[in-house]
Amino acid sequence: MINRTLFFSSSIRLLAMLMQMISMDSIQVFAQKSLSHSDYARWNNISEWIISASGSYASWVEEPGRGDNILHIKNLNTGREQLFKRGSKPIFSGDETLLVAPLKPPFDTLRKLKIKKVKDKDLPQDSLLILNLINDQKIRINGLKDFNVQKKGSLLAALAKPLLPADSVSSDQNFKTKSELNDLLIYHSASDSVIRFHYVAEFFLPDSLPYVLWIQKNKTQDSSTIMLFKKDSKIPTVLYTQKGTITKP
């Protein structure tokens, strides 16, 4: 059970720390003149701040008026702080071994492409930052489509832009255009590694149970399989296979 006194104490500490980031000199300067567009461009906003369940870690996003966000992650026990450019919407895993956050493409890159009227589907995709809070290992997953992290465990699952298997043939290119299939990447903090599975339609990650379920197509897309991966195993288990398509109830 969470120590409520410790949690609220940590919340107050974090709030006080964020307030200290506001320069009193800057406030006095702004009070003496009218605000211009350039002033708003320099104005930073603090958002998306969270505290881990035990009150040991805090994270927040610093948003400039113009430019890239900066993700802050701070150990409230040691005072150590880490910064990551373009980070957003941080999430702690339930066991506090992971900090996970999407990383946006560079602001200037997106702006130039949008000026050229590049379609949204052709814009650079987000990536996913996985920070192991125990050993400081950092992993980045490119081509992010979707992700989920356990609220009461240490498993993370993400859908990402597909990579062709090493033994694939040219016919796989045609296969990928038939429907929206992706790669499933599963990360467990104990093993500190990512396992990738191809041809995945969708996945399910329970909040507390130690496994991941997903629906996987074969290369010809005429059959579907329900797969299960347990966090202490290296090979997934086939639960059920049928012709055609399987969807979640």
Secondary structure by P-SEA (a helix, b strand, c coil): ccaaaaaaaaaaaaaaaaaaaccaaaaaaaaaccccaaaaaabbbbccccccccccbbbbbbbccccbbbbbbbcccccbbbbbcccccccccccccbbbbbbbccaaaaaaaaaacccccccbbbbbbbbccccbbbbbbcccccccccccccbbbbbcccccccccccaaaaaaaccbbbbbbbbbccccbbbbbcccccccccccccccccccccccccbbbbbbbcccccbbbbccccccccccc
